[in-house]
Amino acid sequence: MPAELAEARRSRPAWVTYAGAVLAMVAFAANSIITRAALDADSIDPATYTAIRLTSGALVLATIVLITGRAAAARAARPVPWRSATFLFLYASAFSLAYLRIGAATGALILFGTVQTVMYATAIRRGERPGRSGWTGLALAFVGLVALVAPGVSAPDPWGAALMVVAGCAWAGYTLAGRAGGDPLVSSARNFVVSLPLALAFEVAFVVVRPGSVHVDGRGLGLALLSGAVASGLGYALWYSVLPSLTRVQSGIVQMAPPPIAATAGLLLLGEALTLRVGLSSVLILTGVAVGVLGARRPR
């Protein structure tokens, strides 16, 4: 199976890889919007949201694994992916806690700015060089990010920002762990399933530390299920499927796309402010993504 998957990835047209990456980034941005909508309205607490998100993602992915005849491969896979599952849980829990304090666009910006920094630093440390187009793309994207948070934009809550940095570091670790290959659907399903005991422990700890704060209504439940089953479960499986076809620099650059997507969606769906500065920054970031991804050399 691994050899067949590797051959399929080598023969996959470039546009299929890039289209999959775009859809995955839309799913990532959607998670920011959905989570902020649920927590800002106090429809659910962050621990319950995290538990439902990971559980629904695990159920959807496990069901697909069974339907597609991959159950035997999932049972035979070794070792247990505690490392990836821990990264996934840390990302999801810190992500939920952060969105109690900061807006969707700000959170997406901090999250994926952190991810890009970690991914790019790892790529350089491992000897990867982005080339002229990669440097150009990174420069454009960084200018866009700096313009987005330059003086004049209210500073985010420091605890919320710190929690989102933790989420970004965890997501970068999850992404790097996903480069190991294998069936992306099986890997994603196993990661979600193994993360469930950690999510349960988080829920119990939340009850102990903040008695009476655990709650959920119909709206919160629906949003948590949407985030877990669609934007997380299917979105992460798609991301894992295209990740081996991207260099570390490419994968770092492309993950700078969700902030402008989240900013636009936040304006339309949550009533968050979208200024001319945000619009121009979004253009710079997306242009940088396009230049860096389409122009960077593919790995050998």
Disulfide bonds with the S-S distance in Angstrom:
none
